Amino acid sequence: MKRNAIITALFSVFCLATQAQEVAKPNIMFFLVDDLGWADTEPYGSKFYETPNIKKLAQDGLLFTQAYAANPVCSPTRASIMSGKYPSSIKATNWFGAPQPDEELANLKTKANNSLLSAAYHEDLPLKEVTIAEALKSAGYKTFFAGKWHLGETEDFWPEHQGFDINKGGYHSGSPKSYFSPYKNPRLTDGPVGEHLPDRLATETNQFIQANSKEPFFAVLSFYSVHNPLAGRKDLLEKYEAKKKAMGLKDEFGLEGKFKLRLNQSHATYAAVVEGMDLAVGKVMQKLKDLGLEDNTIIVFFSDNGGLAINEGTPTSNFPLRAGKGWLYEGGIREPLIVKWPKVIKAGSRTEIPVISNDFYATFLAAAKLPLMPKQHTGSTNLLPLLKGQHLKERTLFWHYPHYSNQGGSPGSAVRKGDWKLIRWYETGKEELFNLKDDISEQNNLLTKEPKIAKSLSKALNKWLKREKALFPTEYPAYPNN
């Protein structure tokens, strides 16, 4: 009798273990790159930058051709990922540390370059927001963050207070003090002199994965790369200087309005920084493979805004997309996005369905078999059906950037539905309408040729801005034309 009881108990344990295995929550490994342009990797057509690990990721996963950041600069997009909201919902519409209207006014008193003052914006990710890390942590996930945070000036708003068990290198700064140790980072101890930051962040990520390989985890490796100040490994820099010479490349520039625009990819230092990032991605992917975790791990590769093609050194080109970081044209908001999940996603697949950075929140909850939180992730759509190869209902996407950017962009809002995109510029009060399927470079303004479509999109944009209670730029009184 006693033996039968033991056998019954063992069988029950076996059944519970089997059930647990069957419903095991997937790990989530999220790579977020800073300032990486849509065309900056091999899967997206780069002929100069070498990214073999990202290329392999695309071969094994799903490549999105029309994925978007919620904003053309970094902090707002990062806030959208963490909150599942459009940046305008929490009034976090500019990079944290950018001038507020009163600061702009003080700076413009003697020169009056701009006819408007940028809108005010909120300078942190509010603690009342339930971040995706907090949501996953409450469901038993171990959570980890490494690299760039840039979502709050004071320590109270840093990753360890926003749902992450471990924080390696995340604080208020939007760029590194150095890409080589010593780092001068309050959340990352220095390594050996000359240690490369992307590699160090990958090492920290791998140590976390190793320590938590038996439990579901959510790990974010948020690179400081490829943001300024550009500094690549010496061996990689020499490699790309030689490659540039062998290919006979010359730096080519044009204009976006009155601003200098890079037209080709030929910057050796930038190429070295891109490959250094790719090597770090490969290092983490190899660890997942070595530990036998890759089949049950969702790997996401994404960027927070468009490549830096105008001003601030113009190191890359987003061609055929127009403009770059800081602009509402496609070069400023369309991003590389690759998702790998062997149990669900067909290897080597592609999709042209438009998605946006807000969508990660609901998608991660659904993938983890957790209830959605619609009152929290108000701007987020669950992409799990799309990952499974199913249809995703057409929807309308929005952007609101009521600021002047360091890259020459001016205040505006935008809306996209289907192939159509409308941009509204607040300086001039004018709008532009583009058919992105026929005109990916946004060269042909069809506003007068398609008035019904323009009116419909403009009306949708108005309705959304009202619902978001969006903040707008105001007139600069001393500007001559005002």
Sequence and secondary structure as in RCSB ss.txt:
>XXXX:A:sequence
MKRNAIITALFSVFCLATQAQEVAKPNIMFFLVDDLGWADTEPYGSKFYETPNIKKLAQDGLLFTQAYAANPVCS
PTRASIMSGKYPSSIKATNWFGAPQPDEELANLKTKANNSLLSAAYHEDLPLKEVTIAEALKSAGYKTFFAGKWH
LGETEDFWPEHQGFDINKGGYHSGSPKSYFSPYKNPRLTDGPVGEHLPDRLATETNQFIQANSKEPFFAVLSFYS
VHNPLAGRKDLLEKYEAKKKAMGLKDEFGLEGKFKLRLNQSHATYAAVVEGMDLAVGKVMQKLKDLGLEDNTIIV
FFSDNGGLAINEGTPTSNFPLRAGKGWLYEGGIREPLIVKWPKVIKAGSRTEIPVISNDFYATFLAAAKLPLMPK
QHTGSTNLLPLLKGQHLKERTLFWHYPHYSNQGGSPGSAVRKGDWKLIRWYETGKEELFNLKDDISEQNNLLTKE
PKIAKSLSKALNKWLKREKALFPTEYPAYPNN
>XXXX:A:secstr
 HHHHHHHHHHHHHHHHHHHHHT   EEEEEEESS  TTSSGGGT SSS  HHHHHHHHHSEEEEEEE SSSSHH
HHHHHHHHSS GGGGT  S TTS  HHHHHHHHTTT   SEE      B  TTS  HHHHHHHTT EEEEEE   
SBSSGGGSGGGTT SEEES SS SS S SBSS  BTTB   STT BHHHHHHHHHHHHHHHTTTS EEEEEE  T
TSSS    HHHHHHHHHHHHHHT    EEEETTEEEE S   HHHHHHHHHHHHHHHHHHHHHHHTT GGGEEEE
EEESS    BSTT     TTS S TTSSSHHHHEEEEEEE TTTS TTEEE   EETTHHHHHHHHHTT    TT
T TT    HHHHTT      EEEEEE S  TTS  SEEEEEETTEEEEEETTT  EEEEETTT TT     TTT 
HHHHHHHHHHHHHHHHHHT    EE TTSTT 
